[in-house]
Amino acid sequence: MLYTIDDKPPLGTSLLLGFQHYLTMFGSTVAIPLLLQSHLGASNAELAILISTMFLVSGICTFLQSTFGCRLPIIQGGTFSFLGPAIAICGMASLAEAGFEMRMQHVQGAVIAGSFFEMIIGFSGLMGKVLKFITPVTIAPTIALIGLALFKFGAPLAGQHWGIGGLTILLLILFSQYLRSTHRLINLFPILLGLLIAWAVATLCTWTGFFEKGHPAYVSFETVKDAPWIHVPTPFQWGMPAFGAAAIVGMLAGYIASMIESTGDYYAAARMSHAPPPDAKTVNRGIGFEGIGCFIAGIFGTGNGTTSYSENIGAIGLTRVGSRRVIQAASLLMLVLAVFGKFGALFTSIPSPIVGGMYCVMFAMVTGVGLSNLQFVDLNSPRNLFIIGFALFAGLSLPEYVGPNTELIQGLFPSSFQWFAAILSTIGSSGMAVGAFLALLLDNTIPGTSAER
């Protein structure tokens, strides 16, 4: 290692290395608001504020986690685990005709309520005890369904113009797989490079008149012109959060997936930075501070929560820099750049076919990461094969039934139990929630040995 966890590189070096971490997490952080925009019903101006808010919250949470939480060199940012539940909340029957602010308020309420659940799990020391009930048999379908459950939004968006959408997919595959060992820059920033090149091609086609206004791949910078130079996101900027039982229960599946992922990230970050392996207190404190981070995200209204970023742990291994001070410098850069309004507005010009292309590749990778947990499972066991297969199939199939039949489900219950019908509908609309619940239930009730599980 060039710098281990407690080393303090010079200020200029720390800022430069911190900027590299900022660039590494940039693609995933920008992707989350872009992927949520249509479901929330956000305008481009609102999307610009969302992007700035995401970076501001990431900066705050990264500083808190690296300084007071697990104290590992680990970046905090938005999580794909919350996308499925957030989309399900936006699609609830009660919000069918609602505008952006009302949908955001319900997502905020679910994130804030769930954050207390995560804080309790972390600060009470329950995390270590809960983990023994969650084996790879549960983890694999839960994480895989984060990606698989969003299949409907990939090709349909990219296919609005396959020239640009297909180019995005091709570039992301090219940089992340075929060319990743050819240059350090490509290895570090495959998503960012693919996004920028596809965006540049779409912009060039727009400037030359090949894409006219109204074309799916047309690039418009009107929002950038109208955006203020300085804009500081504020708490409750979308109004006061709305707390609904159905939305809160649906979001908890995202929290469970996020906590499992983050626990693994702590061990990886410690190993990469040559720090001692995290003990139970470190893990519990880290999860507790991620709960605080999600509470902050809910207060500011990112439409998402916060979790540990695995890609930045990979950057530690590539750069051989595991200094905590570098991560704190990265958090400072996030805070500073977040207040430049035109910076966030710039990314609202990314056309939807590019967003669809990102869906196809990024969520395919999330699915693969989920399935990789099966390497720890006995796949010759009929018990395991049934649980995994059933959870995956139900996680894809049940939301297809629940979505169009929300009113039918509500009709099964009297008016005094409509709250329960709403909970069932929200959980049933989230593939990840369905898969997580069924896998957890079956894995802990169907007889099986520890070696099998």
N, C-alpha and C positions, 0 to 999 in steps of 0.2 A: 504494500500500500504506500502511496505517496503521502497521504494524510489519513490517519486513523481518526476514530470518533472524537477524541478529546483534543486533537491538534487544532491549532488556530492559524490558518494561512493568512498572509497579509491581506489587508482590506480590499485592495484592488483585485487580487487573485480570487478572493472569496466572492466578490461581486460577479466576476467573470464566470466562475464555476457555477455560481448560483443562477446566472442567466441561462446557462446550459440546461440546468434542471427545469427552469421555466419553459424553455423551448421543448423539452422532452414531454412535459405534461400538457403542453399547449393544445395539441391536437385533440386529445380525449376531452379536455375541459370545454373547448369550443363546441365539440360535437354534441354534447348533452343538450344545451339550449336549442341548437339547430334541430335536433331530433324531436324535441318536445314542442317546438313552435306551433305546428299545425294542430296538435292535440289540445294545447292550451288556448288556441285561437289568438295567438299573440301577433300584433302588427310588427313590422320591421323596427319601428322606433322602440317598442316594448322589448323586442328581442335584443336590441343593442344594450339596453339597460340590464337585461338578464345576463348577458355575457360579462359585462363589467362587474355585476354583483357576484357572479360565480368566482371571478378572480379575486375580488376583495375578500370574500368569505374564505377562499382557499388560502390566502395569505395569512389571515387571522388564525385559522385553524392549524396551519403548518407551524406557525410560531409557537402556539400553545402546546402542540403535541411534542415538538422537538425540545422545548424548554422545560415544560412542567409535566407532560404526559409520560409516554414511554421513554422519552429523551433519546430516541434513536434518530439517525439521519433519514427521515422518512417524510415524503411530501404528502399532504392531504388535499384531496380534491373531490369533485363530483363522482358519483358511483352509478354504473349501469344497473346495479341491483334495484335501484329505485324507479327505473324507467317503466317497467311493466306495471307495478302498482299505480304509478302516477297516471299512466295512460288509461288504466282501468277506472281510476277515480274520475278523470275527465269525461269518460264515456258513460258515467252513471245516468240513469234515466232522469234524475232530478236536475242534472246539469246539461241536459241535451240542448236547451235553448239559451244556456248561460253564456256570458261573455268572458273575456280573458280574466278579468280581475276576480270574478266569483269562482272560476275554476281554480285559479291560483290560490285563493284563500282556503279552499277545501284541501288542496295538496299541502299547503303550509300547515294547516291544522293537523293533518295526519303525520307530517314530518316532526312537528313540535311534540306531539303526544308520544310518538315512537321514540323520540330522543330520551325521554324520561325512562322508558323501558331499557334502552341501551345503557344509560347512566347507572341504573339500579343493577343491571347485570354486571357491569364493570366494577363499580366502587364497592359493591357488597361482596365481591369475591366469588359470585356465582358462575362466572365465565368458565372456570376450570371444571366445575361440577356439571354444568350444562353440556360441555363438550363430549362427555362420555356417552351421552345419548345420541350424538350426531356423528355417525360413521361415514366413510366414503360412499356407502350405499345410498345415503341421503344427500350427501354433498354433490355427487356427480349429476343426478337429474336436476337438482335445484339450480346449479350454476349453468348447466347446459340449456335449461329452459329460459334463462335470461336472454340468450341469443335466439334460440329456436322459436320462442313465442312471438318474436317480432318479425317473422318471415314475411308477413303481409305488407310490410312497409319498405322492403328492399327493392326487388325488381320493379314493382309498380311505379316507384318514384324514379329509379334510374331509367326506366323505360319510357319516361316522358320525352327523353331524347337519348337514344342509345349511343349516339356518337360521343356525347359528353359523359353520360353515365357509365358507358362501357370503358371509356378512356380512364375514368377514375378508378374503376375496378382493376383494370390492367396495370395501371401505375402502382397502385397499392400492393398488388401481388408481386409485381416486378421488384419494387424497392424492399419489401419486407421479406421476400423469399429468395428470388433469384440473385439479386445484387447485394444482399446484405453484408457479404464478406468482402466486397470489392473496395469499399471506402468507409472510413469511420463515420463520416457525415451521414451516409445512407443508413448505416447501422443504427445510428442514434435517432434519426428523424424520418423514418419511412412514411409515416402517416402525413406529417407536415409537408414533406416534399411532394407526395402524390396529390395532396389537396391543392397546394400552391400552383403546380403545373396545370392541372385540370382547370382551375379557376382562371389562370392566365390565358389559356386557350379560349375559354368561354368569353373572357373579356375582349380578346383580340377579335373574335368572331362578331361580337357586339359592336365594337368600334368600326369594323369594316362594313357593317350593315348586313352581314350574313344572317345574324339573329336580330329580328326586329322586335320592337316592344310588344309584349304579350307572348313571345316565344318562351317555352319552359326553361331554356338555358340562357335567356337574356340577362345580362348583368347590369343592374341599376345602382348608381351611387347617390341617388336622391336622399336616402336616409343619412348618408355621411355628411352631405351638405347641410342638412337641417339639424344635425346633432350638435350640441354645445361642445366647446373644447374641453371644458371641465365639468364633470358631473360626479358628485359623490353619492353613491347609493345609501339609502337611509333605512332604518328598521321600519317595518310595516308600510313600505312604500306602495303596496298594492291594496292596503286596507287591513282591517283586523282579521286574523285567521278564523276559519270556521271549523268547528270540531264535530265530525260525524262519526258515529261508531263504526259504520261500514268502511269508511275510508281509512280509519285508524287501524282496524284489524287487517285490512288488505295490505297496508304498508309494512306491517310487522314481518311479513315474509322477506321483504327487501332488507330489513334490519338484520334478520338472522343470517342471510347470505353474506351481507357485508361484514358482520362480526367474524364469521368463519374465515373469510378471505383475509381480513386484516390480521387475525392471529397468525396465520401462515406467513404473512408479510413481515411481522415483527422478527420471527426467527430468521427469515431470509436477509433482512436488513442488518441484523446483528452479525450474521455469518459474513456478509459482504464487507462490512466495515471493521471486522476483527474486534468486535465488542463481545463481552461475555454473553452466552445464551440468555435470553430473557427468562426470568423466573416468573412464578405465578403473580407476584405483586406487580411486576412490570407489565405483564399482559393485561391484568385487570385494570391498572391505571390507564393504559393505552386505550382500552375499550371505553372506559369511563370518559376520557377526554374526547373520544370520537363522538360519544353521546352529546357532550357539550358542543362540539363542532356542528352536529346536526341541529341542535337547538338554535345556534347562531344562524345556520343556513335557513331554518324555518322562520326566524324572526325577520331576516332580510328579504326572504322570498326568492330563493333561487329555483324553486320547483324541484329541488333535489336535496340530498344530504351531503355527507362528507365521509370519505374512507381513505385508506392508505393506497398509494399508487405503486403498483408492481413495476411499471416501466421505469420509474425513477430508481428503484432498487437495482434493476439491470444496468442503469447508467453508472451506478457506483462501481460495479464490477468492471465496466469498460474503461472508466476513467481512473480507477484505483484511488478515488478520493471519497472517503467516508466521513469527512469532518461534519460535526453537528453545526459548526459555525457557517459552513457553506449553505446548508439547508435554511438556516435563519436568514442568510443574505437573500436566498431565493424568495423567502416569504416577504421580505421588504420590497423586492422588485414587483411582486404580485400586487402589493398594496398601492405602490406608486402608479403603476401602469393602469390599474383598475379605475382611476379617477379621470383618465383621459377619455371623454365621451366619444370622440370621433374614432378612437381606436376600437372600441366595442362595436360601433356602428359599421365599421368597415366590413365586418364579417357577416352582416345581414345581406350583403350583395351576393353571397354564395348561392348559385341556382339550385333548385330542388333535385335535378338529376345527379349532381355531385353529392348531395346529402344521401340520396338513395344508394349511390355507389359505395359510400362510406358504410352505410348500413350493411350491405352485402358482405363486405370484407371484415369489418370490425366485429360484428356479431357472430360471424362464422368463427373468428378466433376465440371469442368468449365461449362459444359452444364447445370448441375443441379443448379449452382449458378445463371446462367442467368435466368432459368425458375423460380427461387425463387422470382424474381421481380413481378411475376404474382399475388402474395398475396396482392399487393396493387391495383389491377385492378378489375373492375367489370366483372367477367367472365360469367355473365348472359347477357351481352350486345352483340347482334349479330355483331355490329360494331367492337368491340374489338376482338371478335373471328375471324372475317374475316381478319382483319389487321395482327394479330399475326400468324394465319395459313398460310396466303398468303406469308408473309415475310419469314417464315421458309421454306415453300415448294419451293419458288422461289430461296432462298439462297442455297438450295441443288440441285435443278434441273437445273437452268440456267448455272452454271459453267460446268455441264456435257455436255451441248450443245456448249457453247462458246469454250471450250478447243479444241475439234477436228475441229472446224469450223472457226478458226481465219482467214484463207485465204479467206473464203467466205464473212466474215464481211468486210475485207479490200477491196474486190471487189465491195462492194456497194458504195464506195466513190471514187471520182477522186483523182489523185495523190496529189493535193494541200491540200486535207483533210485527208491524211493518218494519221496525228497526232491525229485527232479526232477518227478515227477507232481504233488506238492503245489504246486510253483512254477507249473506250467502251469495248475493248477486255480485258484489265487489270481489270477493275471494274467487268465485267461479269465473270471473272475467279475466283474472290474472293467471296465466299459465304457470308462472314460477310459484305462486302461492298454492295452486292446486298440487303441483308436483312435490313441493316441499312438505306440505301437510300429509299427503298420502305416503310418501317415502318414509317420513319420520314415524308415522303411525304404524305402518306395516313392519318396518325394520325393528321396532321395539316391541312388537307383539307376536310376530311369527317366530317360532323357535329357530335359533341359529347359534352356532358357536362364535366365540370371539375371533377365531382364525378365519372363519367364513366372512365375517363382517369387516 
